[in-house]
């Protein structure tokens, strides 16, 4: 795998509609811009990209957790996304995100019973890549239905893939739409 660029960002929300958020909610995004070895050609066997997913799940998962400066077990939400450049296909993003990226990400956050929310798209430099977020252990925790966005002015190029992982130390600021609360999480089936 050829990595052209690694990106790390953290977002802290201290105020929302005039209300102080204490402690601030925080989202960390770790992303990589990599070469797409299958750009502009059809290849039946995507094993190479699947293996890239395993490497990136480990690298980006650990980077994102480290940015929050909390124990891995204190991570509350996670998500993943990939954008293939113009000469890629959506299946290239799926190969990176789905078969093997999740296990090392779950290891980086110490558990992760819930499915990792994901998105994939084709795009180019300057386009937004939205990373859906959900609670790592219980999908029904509505306070953690959220998202993070990354945009790079120079990626992905036609033959590249932008891959991103986001993790949080909390849910949305000021959640109040009901649903399962953190105190009620069982964390066994990934739903409750």
N, C-alpha and C positions, 0 to 999 in steps of 0.2 A: 504494500500500500504506500502510495506517495502522498504525504500530507504537505500541502502548500501553505496552509495557514491554520493556526489554532486561535480561537477567540474565547475570552472569558469575560462575562459581564454579570453584574449584580444590581438588582433594582430593590430599593427600599422605599416603602410608602409610609410617610410620617403623618400625612394629613389626607383626609378624604371628605369632601363636601363640608369643610370647616371643622371637622371632628379630628381630634388628635388620636393617632393610632399608637398605642403604647403597650407592648413594644411594637416597633414598626414591623410590618409584614415584609418578608424578604424572598426574592426569587433569584436563583443563580442559573445562568445559562453557560454551558460549555459546548463549544461547537468546533467542527473541523471542516476544512475544505480539502477534499481529496480528489485524486484523479479517478476518472471512470474508465476502466480498461475496456469496457464494452460499448463505449460511445459510438454512435453512428453505425452499429452493426448488430444483427440478431445473433445471440448466443443461447443455446438451449440450457447449458449447465452454468448456473450462477453461483457455484460453490465459492469462487474467489470473493465475491461480494458478501456472501454469508459469513465467511471468515473475517472479512473487514468489520462486519457488524459486531462480532465477538470482541475484537480488539478495541473498537470504538466504545462499546458498552463499558469496558473496563476503564479505558483512558478518560473518557468524558464523564462517566459516572463519578469516578474518584475526584476529578478536578472540580466538578460542580459541588459536591459535598464539602470539599476542602474550603471552597470560597465562603460557604456559610459559617465556617468556624464553629460547628456544633458536632456532637458525636453523630455518627451515621444513623444510629437508632432514633435520633431526634428529627430526622427529615420526615416531613408529613406528606408531601405531594411529589409526584414525578410525571414526566411526559417525555416523548421523543418525536422527532420529525426529520424529514429529509426532503431536499429539493434537488432534483436532477437538472442539469443544464439541458439546453435545447437538443443536443444530440443523444440524450439519454432517454430511457423509457421508465414509466412508473414502476415497472417490475424490478428495476435496479434499486429503487428506493425501498421497495418491499423486501428485497433480498437482504439489504443491510439491516432494516428495522426489525423484522419479525422472527426469523428462525433462531438467532443466537445473541442478539444485543440485550435482550431482557435479563438473562441470567446474571451476567456480570453487573448490570445496573442494580438488580435486586441485592446482590452481594454488597455493593457499595453503600446501599441504604439500610443494610441489615434487616431484610425481610422483603416486604413487597408482595403481599398475598393477592392484591388486585391486579388486573390487567394493566399494562402500561398504556395510557392513552397515546395515540399516535396520529400523525398526518403525513401525507406525502403529496408532492406536486412537481410539476415541471415549471421551470422559470429561468430567470437570468439575473445578471447583476442588478442590484438595487431593489429587487422584489422582496416583499415581506415573506418570512416563513413563520407561520404560527405554530406554536407547540402547545397542544392541549394538555391540561393538567387535571389530575384527579388524586384523591387520597391513595397512598401506597398500599394500604391494607384493607380498605372498605370502600367499594365503588359508590355506595349509597350516601356517602357523606357529602351533602350538597354544598356545604360551606367551602369545599375544596374544588368545586367545578370552576375552573379558571383557565387562564392561558398566559403564555409569554410569547414575545415576538423578537425575532432577530432579523436584521437587514444589513447586508454588506454591499458596499458600493462596487466591489469588483468580483463578486462571486454569486452563484456559480457560473463559471465560463461554460461554453458549449460542451466541453468534455470533462466536466467536474460534477461533484456531488457535495452539497452542503448538508452536513449531518449535525443535529443539535439535540442535546439533552437538557432538560430544565428540572430543578428540584426546588422545594420551598421549605421554610421552617414554620409555615402556618397556612391558613386558608385565606380567602379574600378578606380585605378590610371590611369591617362592619357587616358580617353576614347575618341575614335575618329572614331567610326564606324556608326555614324549617328543615325537616329531614333528620336522618340519623346524626347524632352528635358524637364527638370524639370519645366522650366518656362511655358511650354505649357500644363501641367497636369490640367485636369478638376477634376478628382478624384471621378466621380460618378458611372461609369459602371465597374470600375476595370481594364479597358483596356487603356484608354487615360487620 
